[in-house]
Amino acid sequence: MSSKAVKIFTSYAHEDEGLKDEMDKYLKVLKRSGKIDAWNDRELIAGQEWNEGIMSEFAKANIILLLVSVDFIASDFIWDTELAEAMKRHEAGTAFVVPVILRSCKWTSMPFAKLQALPKNARPISDYDDKDVAFTEVATGIERLVDYILSK
């Protein structure tokens, strides 16, 4: 991967792994072009300490994607560790935090509710009749952010 690639960390609940995997397909064109290097916890290797591995990759990320659902919000690890750190990095200006609304849930009082979410109008992906449209909107939004970061 290019050293200029924008590093993306995906924070998600394992209950949403299918939707995460689907989204990854739409980001593949950005990976193949060398624009992004995306990471999630499924890339941990056998014997690796998972908390240390996750937080090491988290610290390198230019973009932190929050895949929002009721399971994401209910996860103590996400709330206590990943979300807290993501918002610190956002406030410090060291990473862009992007909520991606996967499924309908009460997220508008969460710390990340002030951030521009994807897809358009923060409409949950699960509400789209055609999921291809939703994931394309997400990929387009992420590409715009990546291009912005690369232009700096």
N, C-alpha and C positions, 0 to 999 in steps of 0.2 A: 504494500500500500504506500502511496506517496506520502512523504513527510509533510506535504502541504494539505493532506486530507483533513477535513473537519471531523473531529472525533465525536461520535454520538453514543450516549449511554441510554439504554431503554430500561425504565423502571416500570414493572408491571406485576400484577398478581398472577400466579401460575394458573389460576382458573381461566385466565384470558389468553393462555398461550396460543390457542388456535388463531385468535384475532391478531396477536403479535406476529405470528408466522406469516399470516396473510399480508399484513402491512409490510413486512420485510421484503416480500416479492416486489412490491411497488417501489421500494427504495433500491432495488437491485441495479437499476440503470445508473444511479448516483455512485454506487459501489464500483461498478464496472468502469465508469469514467474516471475513477480515482478521486472524486470529490469528497467522498466520505469513507470513514472507517467506523462501522457500527459494532457495538458490543452489547451483550446482555448476559445474564448469569448462566445461561446454558453453555457458555464457552469456557466455564471453569473446567480444569482438568482434574483427573483422579488424584487424590491426595492433597490437593490445594486447599488451604484454609479458605472457606467460602466468604466469610466476612471480610477478611483481609484482601482477598482477590477482588471482591465487588468494590470495596472502597478505593482500592488502588486504581481501578479502571474509572470509577466515578470521578476521581480527582483529575484525571486527564481529559475529561469530556469538555468539549466546547458547547455542545447542545445536550440537554437532558430532556428526554421525552418521558412524560408521565402518561401512561396509558390508563385512563380514568374509568373506573367502574365501581360498583358497590364493593367488590372484593378487594380492589386496590385501596379504597378508603378504609376498609375493615382490617387490613393487614397491619399488625403492630410493628413489624420490621420496617415496612415502608414508611409508616407514620413517624416512628421514633428515629430512624436512621436516614433513609434515603430522602424522604420529603424534607426533613429538617435541614439536611445538608444542601439539598437542591435550592431551597429558599435562601439559605446563607450565601450560596454562590451567586444566585440571582441578585440579591441585595448588594453584594460586593462587586457586581459587574464582571465576574470571572466566567460566567456561563449563561447561555440562554436556556430558559426553562419553558418548555412547550407542552401544555396539556393537550392530549389527544383524547377526546371523549368517545370511549368505546360503546358504553351502554348507559342508559338512563339511570341516574342516581342523584342524590342530593349532594352536589359538589360546590354549589355557588357560595357557600359560607367557608369553604376551605381556603387555606393561605394562598393557593395558586389561582383563585378565582379572579384576581385582578389582572391576570396575564391573558394575552390573546390566545385563544384556543383554536384547535382544528378539530374536525372540518369546519367549513364556513358556518358562521353563526353559532358555533359550538353545538351543532346538531349531532346527537349521538350516531355513530356509525350504524348501530343496530336498528336505527329508525329509517334508514334508507332502504327502499325497495331494491335498488341496484347498488350493491356494496362496492362495485367497481368505481362508481362515481364518487363515493365517499373516500375510498382509499386513494383515488387519483387526486382529489382535493387535498388530502393530507400530504401526499408526496410532492405536489406542486408547492404547497406552503413551506414544506421543509427545504425544498430546492431553492426557493427564494431566500430563505434565511441562510442557507449554505453559501449561495452566491454573494450575499451581503457580507458574510464573515470573510470569504476569500478575497473580496474587493478591498478589505481594510489593510 
